[in-house]
């Protein structure tokens, strides 16, 4: 009975080409001067496959299976010598299942690659966007839990070191997972980590336009290098020039206003001269050798320079007092 239903279905689907054949058939012949074209039904109890198959000398075939299998599949098969094995998946190129998933053979050759808007090329998928603006649009629902992911996964991760990324994701989401932003959709770049679990979350675009180089959920956050691959452990390393209209360094707790305190001991000028002759730099100021090796901390250096300016101011005030005393003596 199943064979009869499948054969009738085949007749209905292909009725424009099968003129006048209205009975129950296990094989339907199609007149052709070049190929022998047939539709046949088949039942393969060994692997729970059944259905009908369109044949054209084995060059390209498609078939439905599902009478005894789980769900329903529509499959495409091909073989170069005209002998197609319907009982296994050896010759299967792709199949469409009952959930609407299109599954392609994992070992597709160049001739089996996919071209959208153009002929297939050497890549697995080639898309020609044409002469006008076009896009690949991923749409998700608008509720608070909605998100869409673009994933780059490692197929075999057994050799990955502990804590290394095994999958990178670009995620459009509204749950603020790494951004803590629930006011609107955010775009979040992150990675899952092998063995240890957890995440790398180096880049987040918040819904207000902020770009955040960090992430919540206790994610590991890396450093940023511009013009260099070695950040030396700093959060930001730039090899080259940079231009700013304003830089603000967080104030230190121990800002050098203490120099003007009553208990601050100012180094006498004679001792300062001795120190400079011996060390070739001011006290507390890093030497040229140290700066060449380790660089200069902008915030710390400003603090030190302010300290020296304040000390110099005290020296000037003291010298002015001495000058005033000398003036008083000479005028008497």
Residue pairs with C-beta under 8 A, 6 or more apart in sequence:
2 43
2 50
2 67
3 26
3 41
3 43
4 24
6 41
6 50
6 51
6 52
6 64
6 67
7 24
7 25
7 26
7 28
7 39
7 41
7 52
8 24
9 52
10 28
10 39
10 41
10 52
11 18
11 21
11 22
11 25
11 28
14 28
14 39
17 30
18 28
18 30
21 28
26 40
26 41
27 38
27 39
27 40
27 41
28 38
28 39
28 40
29 36
29 37
29 38
30 37
30 38
30 39
32 56
35 56
35 57
35 59
36 55
36 56
36 57
37 54
37 55
37 56
38 54
38 55
39 52
39 53
39 54
39 55
40 52
40 53
40 55
41 50
41 51
41 52
42 49
42 50
42 51
42 52
42 53
42 63
42 86
43 50
43 67
43 68
44 50
44 86
44 87
45 68
46 87
47 87
47 88
48 68
48 69
48 70
49 65
49 68
49 69
49 86
49 87
50 65
50 66
50 67
50 68
50 69
51 63
51 64
51 65
51 66
51 67
52 63
52 64
53 61
53 62
53 63
53 77
53 84
53 86
54 61
54 62
54 63
55 61
55 84
57 82
58 78
58 79
58 81
58 82
58 83
58 84
59 78
59 82
60 76
60 77
60 78
61 76
61 77
61 78
61 84
61 91
62 74
62 75
62 76
62 77
63 74
63 75
63 77
63 86
64 72
64 73
64 74
64 75
65 72
65 73
65 75
66 72
66 73
66 98
71 97
71 98
71 99
72 97
72 98
73 95
73 96
73 97
73 98
74 95
74 96
75 92
75 94
75 95
75 96
76 92
76 93
76 94
76 95
77 84
77 86
77 91
77 92
77 93
78 84
78 91
78 93
79 85
79 91
84 91
85 91
92 105
93 104
93 105
93 108
93 112
94 102
94 103
94 104
94 105
95 102
95 103
96 102
96 103
97 103
104 112
104 114
105 112
108 124
110 120
110 122
111 120
112 120
113 120
113 121
113 122
113 123
113 124
113 125
113 126
114 120
114 124
114 125
114 126
115 121
115 125
115 126
115 127
115 128
116 125
116 126
116 127
116 128
117 127
117 128
117 129
117 130
118 126
118 127
118 128
119 126
120 126
127 136
129 135
138 148
138 150
138 172
139 148
140 146
140 147
140 148
140 172
142 174
143 174
144 174
144 175
144 182
145 174
145 175
146 173
146 174
147 171
147 172
147 173
147 174
147 175
148 171
148 172
148 173
149 169
149 170
149 171
149 172
150 169
150 170
150 171
151 167
151 168
151 169
152 167
152 168
152 169
153 166
153 167
154 160
154 165
154 166
154 167
157 166
157 194
160 166
160 194
160 195
161 194
162 194
162 195
162 196
163 193
163 194
163 195
163 196
163 198
164 193
164 194
165 191
165 192
165 193
165 194
165 200
166 191
166 192
166 193
166 194
167 191
167 192
168 189
168 190
168 191
169 189
169 190
169 191
169 192
170 187
170 188
170 189
171 177
171 187
171 188
171 189
171 190
172 185
172 186
172 187
172 188
173 185
173 186
173 188
174 182
174 184
174 185
174 186
175 182
176 182
176 186
176 216
177 188
177 216
177 217
178 186
178 188
178 190
178 199
178 201
178 204
178 215
178 216
178 217
178 219
179 186
179 188
179 204
179 205
179 206
179 207
179 212
179 215
179 216
180 216
181 206
181 207
181 208
183 207
183 208
184 207
184 208
185 207
186 204
186 205
186 206
186 207
187 204
187 205
188 201
188 203
188 204
188 205
188 215
189 201
189 202
189 203
189 204
190 199
190 200
190 201
190 202
190 215
190 219
191 199
191 200
191 201
192 198
192 199
193 199
193 200
193 220
198 218
198 219
198 220
199 215
199 217
199 219
199 220
200 219
200 220
200 221
200 222
201 214
201 215
201 216
201 217
201 219
201 220
201 221
202 213
202 214
202 215
202 221
202 222
203 211
203 212
203 213
204 211
204 212
204 213
204 214
204 215
205 211
205 212
206 212
213 221
213 224
214 221
215 221
223 231
223 233
223 234
223 235
223 236
223 237
224 231
224 235
224 236
224 237
225 231
225 236
225 237
225 238
225 239
226 236
226 237
226 238
226 239
226 240
227 238
227 239
227 240
228 237
228 238
228 239
230 237
231 237
247 298
249 298
249 299
249 302
250 299
252 299
252 300
252 303
254 303
255 303
255 306
256 303
256 304
256 306
256 307
256 310
257 310
258 264
259 266
259 307
259 310
259 311
259 314
260 310
260 314
266 311
266 314
266 315
267 275
267 283
267 311
269 315
272 282
272 283
275 282
275 283
276 282
279 287
280 287
281 287
281 288
282 308
284 304
284 307
284 308
285 304
285 308
286 294
286 296
286 301
